[in-house]
Amino acid sequence: MPTVEIYTSPTCGYCHAAKRLLTQKGVSFTEVDVARDPARRPEMMQRANGRRTVPQIFIDGRHVGGCDDLYALEESGKLDPLLTAT
């Protein structure tokens, strides 16, 4: 199972939606709350090519984008192969 990381903040509806989709798919993920740990935001931005908004999602270290990007992968049938790749 690939490693999934998601940078979030507690009041972000898009973060909740992204986590809900991953949970529905039975995917475990590591969550980094940048509101609780603001020192991690520059790390997120560097990894996400300058993107400042949350969520920012990574699968096996590869940046897949935010919530809309995650749902676009799901709708196009490209998310499951990323989540099952070894």
PyMOL commands that place a pseudoatom at each C-alpha (Angstrom):
pseudoatom trace, name=CA, resn=MET, resi=1, chain=A, elem=C, hetatm=0, pos=[0.000, 0.000, 0.000]
pseudoatom trace, name=CA, resn=PRO, resi=2, chain=A, elem=C, hetatm=0, pos=[1.466, 3.387, -0.966]
pseudoatom trace, name=CA, resn=THR, resi=3, chain=A, elem=C, hetatm=0, pos=[2.256, 6.043, 1.611]
pseudoatom trace, name=CA, resn=VAL, resi=4, chain=A, elem=C, hetatm=0, pos=[-0.325, 8.837, 1.558]
pseudoatom trace, name=CA, resn=GLU, resi=5, chain=A, elem=C, hetatm=0, pos=[0.336, 12.194, 3.216]
pseudoatom trace, name=CA, resn=ILE, resi=6, chain=A, elem=C, hetatm=0, pos=[-2.124, 15.067, 3.460]
pseudoatom trace, name=CA, resn=TYR, resi=7, chain=A, elem=C, hetatm=0, pos=[-1.465, 18.562, 4.763]
pseudoatom trace, name=CA, resn=THR, resi=8, chain=A, elem=C, hetatm=0, pos=[-4.620, 19.976, 6.333]
pseudoatom trace, name=CA, resn=SER, resi=9, chain=A, elem=C, hetatm=0, pos=[-6.168, 22.481, 8.710]
pseudoatom trace, name=CA, resn=PRO, resi=10, chain=A, elem=C, hetatm=0, pos=[-9.121, 21.687, 11.001]
pseudoatom trace, name=CA, resn=THR, resi=11, chain=A, elem=C, hetatm=0, pos=[-11.570, 24.259, 9.573]
pseudoatom trace, name=CA, resn=CYS, resi=12, chain=A, elem=C, hetatm=0, pos=[-11.002, 23.356, 5.917]
pseudoatom trace, name=CA, resn=GLY, resi=13, chain=A, elem=C, hetatm=0, pos=[-14.017, 21.744, 4.264]
pseudoatom trace, name=CA, resn=TYR, resi=14, chain=A, elem=C, hetatm=0, pos=[-11.922, 20.603, 1.308]
pseudoatom trace, name=CA, resn=CYS, resi=15, chain=A, elem=C, hetatm=0, pos=[-9.557, 18.852, 3.723]
pseudoatom trace, name=CA, resn=HIS, resi=16, chain=A, elem=C, hetatm=0, pos=[-12.490, 16.989, 5.277]
pseudoatom trace, name=CA, resn=ALA, resi=17, chain=A, elem=C, hetatm=0, pos=[-13.782, 16.009, 1.827]
pseudoatom trace, name=CA, resn=ALA, resi=18, chain=A, elem=C, hetatm=0, pos=[-10.374, 14.703, 0.721]
pseudoatom trace, name=CA, resn=LYS, resi=19, chain=A, elem=C, hetatm=0, pos=[-9.937, 12.720, 3.953]
pseudoatom trace, name=CA, resn=ARG, resi=20, chain=A, elem=C, hetatm=0, pos=[-13.465, 11.344, 3.591]
pseudoatom trace, name=CA, resn=LEU, resi=21, chain=A, elem=C, hetatm=0, pos=[-12.733, 10.037, 0.072]
pseudoatom trace, name=CA, resn=LEU, resi=22, chain=A, elem=C, hetatm=0, pos=[-9.490, 8.402, 1.190]
pseudoatom trace, name=CA, resn=THR, resi=23, chain=A, elem=C, hetatm=0, pos=[-11.210, 6.863, 4.215]
pseudoatom trace, name=CA, resn=GLN, resi=24, chain=A, elem=C, hetatm=0, pos=[-14.071, 5.526, 2.056]
pseudoatom trace, name=CA, resn=LYS, resi=25, chain=A, elem=C, hetatm=0, pos=[-11.447, 3.844, -0.109]
pseudoatom trace, name=CA, resn=GLY, resi=26, chain=A, elem=C, hetatm=0, pos=[-9.896, 2.242, 2.970]
pseudoatom trace, name=CA, resn=VAL, resi=27, chain=A, elem=C, hetatm=0, pos=[-6.658, 4.187, 2.578]
pseudoatom trace, name=CA, resn=SER, resi=28, chain=A, elem=C, hetatm=0, pos=[-4.672, 5.086, 5.659]
pseudoatom trace, name=CA, resn=PHE, resi=29, chain=A, elem=C, hetatm=0, pos=[-2.862, 8.393, 5.549]
pseudoatom trace, name=CA, resn=THR, resi=30, chain=A, elem=C, hetatm=0, pos=[-0.579, 10.591, 7.579]
pseudoatom trace, name=CA, resn=GLU, resi=31, chain=A, elem=C, hetatm=0, pos=[-2.124, 13.964, 8.336]
pseudoatom trace, name=CA, resn=VAL, resi=32, chain=A, elem=C, hetatm=0, pos=[-0.049, 17.081, 8.959]
pseudoatom trace, name=CA, resn=ASP, resi=33, chain=A, elem=C, hetatm=0, pos=[-2.126, 19.866, 10.532]
pseudoatom trace, name=CA, resn=VAL, resi=34, chain=A, elem=C, hetatm=0, pos=[-0.441, 23.090, 9.410]
pseudoatom trace, name=CA, resn=ALA, resi=35, chain=A, elem=C, hetatm=0, pos=[-2.702, 25.164, 11.675]
pseudoatom trace, name=CA, resn=ARG, resi=36, chain=A, elem=C, hetatm=0, pos=[-1.477, 23.318, 14.749]
pseudoatom trace, name=CA, resn=ASP, resi=37, chain=A, elem=C, hetatm=0, pos=[2.108, 23.111, 13.462]
pseudoatom trace, name=CA, resn=PRO, resi=38, chain=A, elem=C, hetatm=0, pos=[2.650, 26.228, 11.303]
pseudoatom trace, name=CA, resn=ALA, resi=39, chain=A, elem=C, hetatm=0, pos=[6.350, 25.485, 10.948]
pseudoatom trace, name=CA, resn=ARG, resi=40, chain=A, elem=C, hetatm=0, pos=[5.331, 22.675, 8.555]
pseudoatom trace, name=CA, resn=ARG, resi=41, chain=A, elem=C, hetatm=0, pos=[3.625, 25.050, 6.080]
pseudoatom trace, name=CA, resn=PRO, resi=42, chain=A, elem=C, hetatm=0, pos=[6.890, 26.074, 4.333]
pseudoatom trace, name=CA, resn=GLU, resi=43, chain=A, elem=C, hetatm=0, pos=[7.701, 22.359, 3.965]
pseudoatom trace, name=CA, resn=MET, resi=44, chain=A, elem=C, hetatm=0, pos=[4.281, 21.801, 2.394]
pseudoatom trace, name=CA, resn=MET, resi=45, chain=A, elem=C, hetatm=0, pos=[4.713, 24.741, 0.034]
pseudoatom trace, name=CA, resn=GLN, resi=46, chain=A, elem=C, hetatm=0, pos=[8.154, 23.570, -1.052]
pseudoatom trace, name=CA, resn=ARG, resi=47, chain=A, elem=C, hetatm=0, pos=[6.898, 20.049, -1.715]
pseudoatom trace, name=CA, resn=ALA, resi=48, chain=A, elem=C, hetatm=0, pos=[3.743, 21.356, -3.463]
pseudoatom trace, name=CA, resn=ASN, resi=49, chain=A, elem=C, hetatm=0, pos=[5.609, 23.632, -5.883]
pseudoatom trace, name=CA, resn=GLY, resi=50, chain=A, elem=C, hetatm=0, pos=[4.581, 26.818, -4.062]
pseudoatom trace, name=CA, resn=ARG, resi=51, chain=A, elem=C, hetatm=0, pos=[0.942, 25.997, -3.444]
pseudoatom trace, name=CA, resn=ARG, resi=52, chain=A, elem=C, hetatm=0, pos=[-0.219, 27.614, -0.199]
pseudoatom trace, name=CA, resn=THR, resi=53, chain=A, elem=C, hetatm=0, pos=[-3.701, 26.203, 0.246]
pseudoatom trace, name=CA, resn=VAL, resi=54, chain=A, elem=C, hetatm=0, pos=[-4.729, 23.039, 2.034]
pseudoatom trace, name=CA, resn=PRO, resi=55, chain=A, elem=C, hetatm=0, pos=[-5.178, 20.230, 1.483]
pseudoatom trace, name=CA, resn=GLN, resi=56, chain=A, elem=C, hetatm=0, pos=[-2.051, 19.224, -0.365]
pseudoatom trace, name=CA, resn=ILE, resi=57, chain=A, elem=C, hetatm=0, pos=[-1.918, 15.492, -1.011]
pseudoatom trace, name=CA, resn=PHE, resi=58, chain=A, elem=C, hetatm=0, pos=[1.046, 13.244, -1.735]
pseudoatom trace, name=CA, resn=ILE, resi=59, chain=A, elem=C, hetatm=0, pos=[1.001, 9.578, -2.748]
pseudoatom trace, name=CA, resn=ASP, resi=60, chain=A, elem=C, hetatm=0, pos=[4.366, 7.853, -2.380]
pseudoatom trace, name=CA, resn=GLY, resi=61, chain=A, elem=C, hetatm=0, pos=[6.002, 11.282, -2.281]
pseudoatom trace, name=CA, resn=ARG, resi=62, chain=A, elem=C, hetatm=0, pos=[4.365, 12.370, -5.548]
pseudoatom trace, name=CA, resn=HIS, resi=63, chain=A, elem=C, hetatm=0, pos=[2.306, 15.548, -5.315]
pseudoatom trace, name=CA, resn=VAL, resi=64, chain=A, elem=C, hetatm=0, pos=[-1.185, 14.861, -6.643]
pseudoatom trace, name=CA, resn=GLY, resi=65, chain=A, elem=C, hetatm=0, pos=[-2.604, 18.271, -5.728]
pseudoatom trace, name=CA, resn=GLY, resi=66, chain=A, elem=C, hetatm=0, pos=[-5.527, 19.363, -3.612]
pseudoatom trace, name=CA, resn=CYS, resi=67, chain=A, elem=C, hetatm=0, pos=[-9.052, 18.105, -3.033]
pseudoatom trace, name=CA, resn=ASP, resi=68, chain=A, elem=C, hetatm=0, pos=[-10.348, 18.951, -6.518]
pseudoatom trace, name=CA, resn=ASP, resi=69, chain=A, elem=C, hetatm=0, pos=[-7.335, 17.200, -8.051]
pseudoatom trace, name=CA, resn=LEU, resi=70, chain=A, elem=C, hetatm=0, pos=[-7.938, 14.118, -5.895]
pseudoatom trace, name=CA, resn=TYR, resi=71, chain=A, elem=C, hetatm=0, pos=[-11.604, 13.946, -6.958]
pseudoatom trace, name=CA, resn=ALA, resi=72, chain=A, elem=C, hetatm=0, pos=[-10.614, 14.490, -10.617]
pseudoatom trace, name=CA, resn=LEU, resi=73, chain=A, elem=C, hetatm=0, pos=[-8.272, 11.493, -10.351]
pseudoatom trace, name=CA, resn=GLU, resi=74, chain=A, elem=C, hetatm=0, pos=[-11.132, 9.476, -8.835]
pseudoatom trace, name=CA, resn=GLU, resi=75, chain=A, elem=C, hetatm=0, pos=[-13.598, 10.488, -11.580]
pseudoatom trace, name=CA, resn=SER, resi=76, chain=A, elem=C, hetatm=0, pos=[-11.108, 9.657, -14.333]
pseudoatom trace, name=CA, resn=GLY, resi=77, chain=A, elem=C, hetatm=0, pos=[-10.347, 6.236, -12.845]
pseudoatom trace, name=CA, resn=LYS, resi=78, chain=A, elem=C, hetatm=0, pos=[-6.711, 7.143, -12.173]
pseudoatom trace, name=CA, resn=LEU, resi=79, chain=A, elem=C, hetatm=0, pos=[-6.836, 7.246, -8.357]
pseudoatom trace, name=CA, resn=ASP, resi=80, chain=A, elem=C, hetatm=0, pos=[-7.221, 3.528, -7.633]
pseudoatom trace, name=CA, resn=PRO, resi=81, chain=A, elem=C, hetatm=0, pos=[-4.077, 2.557, -9.595]
pseudoatom trace, name=CA, resn=LEU, resi=82, chain=A, elem=C, hetatm=0, pos=[-2.094, 5.139, -7.601]
pseudoatom trace, name=CA, resn=LEU, resi=83, chain=A, elem=C, hetatm=0, pos=[-3.461, 3.759, -4.344]
pseudoatom trace, name=CA, resn=THR, resi=84, chain=A, elem=C, hetatm=0, pos=[-2.764, 0.139, -5.206]
pseudoatom trace, name=CA, resn=ALA, resi=85, chain=A, elem=C, hetatm=0, pos=[0.670, 0.575, -6.757]
pseudoatom trace, name=CA, resn=THR, resi=86, chain=A, elem=C, hetatm=0, pos=[3.517, -1.061, -4.888]
for i in range(1, 86): cmd.bond("trace and resi %d" % i, "trace and resi %d" % (i + 1))
show_as sticks, trace
zoom trace
